[in-house]
Amino acid sequence: MAVQSLYHLDRSTLRERALHALRTAITSGQYRPGDYLGETDLAAHLGVSRGTVRQALRDLEHEGLVTAGHRSMLRVNSLSPVQVRELFRVRATLEGLAASQIASCAHRTNAADNLRSALARLVDTDPDFIARVDADLAFHLLLCQLSDNSVLIDTWRQIEGRLRVVIVHAGPIRTQLLMSPDGHETIIDTIESGDPAATMNVLDEHMALAAKQLAVGPRLL
């Protein structure tokens, strides 16, 4: 079983910890798309009640990571290629807006420096695939945060879990271009140039390439 026992947790935090454990198991690929999540087994392995597990699964369902399957049993969500392309279209819109706002502001040079520091962590991170996924998504989250648009940041975070599962499920070969340092450096360069339109175009092309690489097969997530 992917998740660890939570027997020693304070009761007031059981739901939050159970939710975190299950979310981590899903977004790290320990549970695969289509895997069923039985309340009884999860409760036994987590050391919590079925009610606590049920609440955590309900939260994950709201996040789009879990969905009802056969006989209403909950399973890790699966996205069709069309849905994956839609997901990355939304991501392109959010990050393109963020990048264009940064490119339009006076502090774009400092923002570019911060992004290069984040990119260095992606380039220099250990070869572990999950660590590279973490570094890649951290770069893109920082891009959104530098826009100082709180609604944009919140919206990006709402799709982060689904993005992570799609990327992890695709594996290191299919995501190699997606996490290429060159593609990220181009994003930074256009931000630093102060050209909002060019920045949005670069983000659009980056996410279109990602969707092309990841939207393959009958079910992706």
CORJO-V364476 format. One record per backbone hydrogen bond with DSSP energy under -1.0 kcal/mol. NH is the residue of the N-H (numbers start at 1). CO is the residue of the C=O. Records with the same first field share a line. If there is no record, write none. Layout:
NH: CO / CO
//
This chain:
6: 46
9: 6
13: 10
14: 11
17: 13
18: 14
19: 15
20: 16
21: 17
22: 18
23: 19
24: 20
25: 21
26: 22
27: 23
28: 24
29: 26
30: 25
31: 25
34: 76
35: 32
37: 74
42: 38
43: 39
44: 40
45: 41
46: 42
47: 43
48: 43
53: 49
54: 50
55: 51
56: 52
57: 53
58: 54
59: 55
60: 56
61: 57
62: 58
63: 59
64: 61
65: 60
66: 60
67: 75
69: 73
72: 69
73: 70
75: 67
76: 35
77: 65
84: 80
85: 81
86: 82
87: 83
88: 84
89: 85
90: 86
91: 87
92: 88
93: 89
94: 90
95: 91
96: 92
97: 93
98: 94
99: 95
100: 96
101: 97
102: 98
103: 99
104: 100
105: 102
108: 105
111: 107
112: 108
113: 109
114: 110
115: 111
116: 112
117: 113
118: 114
119: 115
120: 116
121: 117
122: 118
123: 119
124: 120
132: 128
133: 129
134: 130
135: 131
136: 132
137: 133
138: 134
139: 135
140: 136
141: 137
142: 138
143: 139
144: 140
145: 141
146: 142
147: 144
148: 145
153: 149
154: 150
155: 151
156: 152
157: 153
158: 154
163: 159
164: 160
165: 161
166: 162
167: 163
168: 164
169: 165
170: 166
171: 167
175: 171
176: 173
179: 175
180: 177
184: 180
185: 181
186: 182
187: 183
188: 184
189: 185
190: 186
191: 187
192: 188
193: 189
194: 191
195: 190
199: 195
200: 196
201: 197
202: 198
203: 199
204: 200
205: 201
206: 202
207: 203
208: 204
209: 205
210: 206
211: 207
212: 208
213: 209
214: 210
215: 211
216: 214
220: 79
//
